């Protein structure tokens, strides 16, 4: 399967316009944009948590930080 060409995108946009109508398209665009921003934000938060966890683990492996029971 190849990438979508210009004609395929135009046909898809026309079908979406006919199905949903011109009044609902801006609302759908805003909703899609908001969802994408939230997804990116969540990805950055997860990446930051993983980085912090890795940094915390590397600090605990140093001999000076180990606790003896």
Buried (B, 14 or more C-beta within 10 A) or exposed (E): EEEEEEEEEEEEEEEEEEEEEEEEEEEEEEEEEEEEEEEEEEEEEEEEEEEEEEEEEEEEEEEEEEEEE
